[in-house]
């Protein structure tokens, strides 16, 4: 679960937003997004909370609708979204989180090569679990997020490892909370949406950028080189953010992209081309 410091960064604003255009698909699964109707838009705007965190509220087709990010650790079942109106009247709105199966993979053993002097491959950590992400300065952007987001590289589809767990000889890793792209040196890394640079973290190989798209909707991109932007700088949708880090003796590298909504990491695919996105059911239980 996110720390209180990260929760502020990831979206404790509770004012309504009107720039979503088409809402994300209602996908109430672990790692998904639930859209919950709160009432007619003719009534005063409510505020909404899911657990300890405030969630976004917007108007859609004459209704107030909340947009709730669901973390991969949420347990399937019935949940209550609490709302409060301007008269401090509290209401409860029930919705159901469905079970979803994500892939489980076996980690291949590492084979050490004795001969040759090949450079060691760059090992990437899942930065969504890194403590430095949770200690970023608290500077949430209050502008309206512009959806849908776009892929951070042109002409490259990600491998769909979001939600996957890797099983090693002795333990199981935490679920993956990113999409991963295999990119070449000539590919520029682009901003998935307009926003402000909330953080630039220096990694063992390259940098990680955190972009606040507004109201606490965040993108995390890593690892990058030749980063031309700085903290608190505003960037446009599609702006160049740097270049991918390449593996030694290779012309390709791995770019990772995570998206957080109301302090929970959700599948970025749910926020790109939102009208057509569906999440396929995998074959092995999470």
N, C-alpha and C positions, 0 to 999 in steps of 0.2 A: 504494500500500500504506500502511496506517496506520503512524504513528510509534509507538515504544515507549510514549510517554506516553499516547497515545490507546488503545493496546492494553490498558493497565491499566484505564482507565476503561471500556472496552467489553467487559470480561469475562474476566479471567484467573483467576477463581475456578474451582476444579475439583472442588468437593464436589458430591454428587448433589442433584438437585432432585426434588420429588415433587408439585409443584403445577400441572404442565402440563395435567392432565386428559387430554384427547385430544391425542396428539402431532400436530405439523404434518404435512401430507402429505409423503411422500418425493418431492421435486421437485429432483433433482440436475442443475440447469442453472445457467449463470452468473446470479447474482442470486437463486438459489433456496436451498433447504434440503435437506440430505441427512440422513436418519435411518439410522444404521448400527448393526446389532445387534452387541454386543460379547461376549455370552455369557449363561449363565443367572444369574438374580439370586441363586441360592443360593451362588454364589462370591463372594469378597471384591470390593468395589467397585473397578473400575479407574479410573484417570485417563486422559484422552485428549488428544492434541494433533494438530492439523492444521496443518502447517507450523510456524510459530513460536508459534502461539497455542493455549492450552488451550481445550477446547470443553466444553459442558455434557454431563453424564451423568445419566440418570434411569432409574427402573424402569418397565417397561411390560409387562404380561402375562407376568410372571415372567422378564423378561429385562433385562439392562443395555443401554440404548440411548443412543448419542451423538447430539446434535442439532447439526449443523454448518452454519453460515452460509457461503454461497459468494458471493464478490464477483463483480461484473460482469466483472472482468478475468481470472477463472480460465479457463484454456485447457481445452476439452473433452478428455477422455481418462481413463485409469485413474489413481487416486490411492490412497495408503496412509495410513490413519489409525493412528497408533501409540498403543498403550495400555500402561500399566504397572500391575501389581497390587501388593498390599501386600508381596509378597516380592521386589519390584523386578524381576520377570520382564517382559520386553518382548514384546508381540505386535503383529502387523501385520494390519489389516483392510482389504481392498481394496474400493473402490467406484468407480463410473464416473460422471463428469460428462458429460452429454449436450450436444450442440450445440443452440443455440436461436437463432432469428432474431428480432431486435428491429427495430423500425421505424427508418428513416432518413428525415428530412424536410429539405426545402430551406428555408432561412431566407429569408423575404421581405425585399426591400430596404426600407430605411427611407426613407420619403418625407417630406421636410420641408415643412410648410405655412408659407407666408410670411404670409398674411393671418390676422387674428385674434390673440387673446392667450390661447389655450387653455393651461391648465396642462400641463406636461410629464408624461407617464405615469410611474408608479413602475416602475423597472426592478429586478427581483429577481434576485439571484445565486443559484447553487446553493450553499447554505451547507455542504453535506456536504464540499466541497473547501476551505472557508475555514480558514486556519491557526489561527484562534482556537478552532475546535472541537477541534483536536488539542492545545491548550494548556490545556484545562479542568482544574481541580483533580482530583487522583486520589482520589476518594471513592466507590469502588464499593460498591453496596448488596448485602448478603448475604441479604436476604429472598428468599422464593420467588416468582417471577413468576407472575401469574395470567393464564391464557389461556382462551379467545381474547381478543385485544384488540378494541376497538370503534373505529368511525370517529370522528374527532375533531369532527365536526359532525353534527347530526341532519338527516335528510331530504335530504342532498346526496350524490350519488355522485361519486367523483373521475374525472377523465379519466386514462386508463391510459397515461401517458407514461413509466413506469418502464422504464429500459433504452434509451430512444430516444436517438438521436444527431441533432444538427442539423448540416447541411452548409451552410457559408457559401461565398461566392465564392472564398475562398482557403484555408480550413481547415475541419476537422471538430471539433466541440466534444466534450468528454468526455460519457460517457453520463449520462443523468438518473437520479438515485438517490432519487426522491421520487414520491409521488402528489400531485396538485394538485386543489384544490376551488375552484370559483367560488362565493363566499359573499356574502350580503347583510349589511347593517349589523345586523339584528336577530338574526343567528345567533351564538350563543356558541360559543367554541372549548372543547372538553371534553377531559379527560385520556383517552387511549386505554386506559389501564390504571392500576391503583394503582402508586405508586412515590414516588420522592423527586426533587425538583428538583436536578439536578446542575449546571445552569448557566443563567444568564440573560444573553444577549449582546445588546448594544445595536447595532442596525443603522442604516443611513441612514434607513430608514423602519420604525419599530416595533422589536420585540424578537424574539429567538428563544429558545425554551425547550428545554432538554434534560432529559428525564425518565428516570431509571434505574428500570426496572421490577423489577430484581433480577437478580443473577448476570450483570450486564453487558448485559442486554437493554435497549436504549435507544430512545426516541422523540425525534425532533427536529421541532419545530413552529415555523413562521415565515411571514410577519411578523405580530406581534400588537401590539395596543394595550390599554391599561387592564389590564395584567397585575397580578393581586392576590397572586401568590405570590413567594416569595423562595428563594434558594439554601438547600438542606438542609431545606426544608419538605416534609413528607409530604403527598401528595394521594391522594384516593380515585379509583377508576374513575368517570369521568363528571363529575369536579369541574370547575368553570368555571376556565379558565386565562386568559381575556381575550376580546378582540374582534378581528375581522379588520381589517386595514388596507385602507381603500377607495381606489380609484383617484380622482384628481382629477375633479371634475364627474361622478361616477358613484356609484351606490348599491351597487356590488359590488366585490369584491377577490379576490385569489388567496391561498389558504392552502396551504402545502406541508407534507407529513408524510413523514419518513424514519424507517426502523427499522434498527438495527444489531444484529447478533448475532455473538458472538466476533470483534469488530473488523472485521466486513464488513457492508456495507449490502446488505440483501436486500429483496425485494418485500414491502411491508407486507401485501398481500392474502393472503400465505401464513400470516399470523398472526391473521386475522379470520375467524370462521366456518370454522375450519380443515378441517372435514369436507367442505365443499362447494367449496373453492377449487380451480380449475384455471387454469393459465396458458396463454392462447391463443398459438398460433404465429403470428408476424407474417410478412410477405411479403418483407422485404428483409434480407439478411444483415447481422449486426453487424460 
